[in-house]
Amino acid sequence: MARKAQFDMQQFFLALADNTRLRLLNLMGEQEVCVCYFVEILGAPQPKISRHLAYLRNAGIVSARREGKWMHYRIVMPPHIGATQILRQTLEWLKEDKAMQADRTRLTKACCAPAKYALEGVPLPAAAPESCCEVLQ
């Protein structure tokens, strides 16, 4: 009989203890986002972003999906109810932070004008409102 893997609380909290990882979680919110948007918005090299995303994935906080050459990431709730509550509260807290709001605004602008950000041909974040660009005009 297969044993269910135990939730690693230390890895969970270490994943949340880094500003870059918090910024990534903030940008994902309730949508799936291509890694190229993270690179553009955070202004960090792709290998660094990928390392942080792998850390979040290993902590059970995000999942990845490949579509052609694009990697898409989305938040998944951890299997532990306490961790789920903490993650939800953290995401709500991030929405109130001015720097995190600025990141979300840059993501919205990049989605609405991908050519301006050298992101032409990149898939838009899944579940992003199609009318987001109207809000910016």
PyMOL commands that set and color helices and strands:
alter all, ss='L'
color gray80, all
select helices_A, chain A and resi 9-16+19-28+35-42+46-58+81-96+98-112+132-136
alter helices_A, ss='H'
color red, helices_A
select strands_A, chain A and resi 33-34+62-67+70-75
alter strands_A, ss='S'
color yellow, strands_A
deselect
rebuild
show_as cartoon
